[in-house]
């Protein structure tokens, strides 16, 4: 499978059941930081979804796949984008969960 350009990650496989399992651990709600870390690993480093392996760190810089080549970007800029992707997944789950009530 081809790698998807950074910013276009496939998150369609992250469903409500996965999110419910992710939000809670041992009956307690995970912290926001724990949930974001778990989602970053699920989206960008999941071996079942190699199409999303479009970032890699080199020192204080990140290499980002742009669809045709790897380009260097600032670590903090990439981090902001990664967090934004996880927030969108969380928001999708919350909106879906709320619509079922």
Residue pairs with C-beta under 8 A, 6 or more apart in sequence:
1 50
1 51
2 51
3 50
3 51
3 52
3 53
3 54
3 65
4 10
4 51
4 52
4 54
4 65
4 67
5 54
5 65
5 66
5 67
6 54
6 55
6 64
6 65
6 66
6 78
6 81
7 81
9 43
9 44
9 52
9 54
9 85
10 49
10 51
10 52
11 43
11 85
11 88
11 89
11 92
13 49
14 39
14 42
14 43
14 89
14 93
16 93
16 96
16 97
18 42
19 89
19 90
19 93
22 30
22 35
22 38
22 39
22 42
23 29
23 30
23 35
23 93
24 30
25 34
30 38
35 86
35 90
36 83
36 86
39 86
39 89
39 90
40 82
40 86
43 49
43 52
43 85
43 86
43 89
44 52
44 53
44 54
44 55
44 82
45 53
46 52
54 64
54 65
55 62
55 63
55 64
55 65
55 78
55 82
56 62
56 63
56 70
57 63
57 75
58 72
60 75
61 72
61 73
61 74
61 75
62 72
62 73
62 74
62 75
62 78
63 70
63 71
63 72
63 73
64 70
64 71
64 72
64 73
64 78
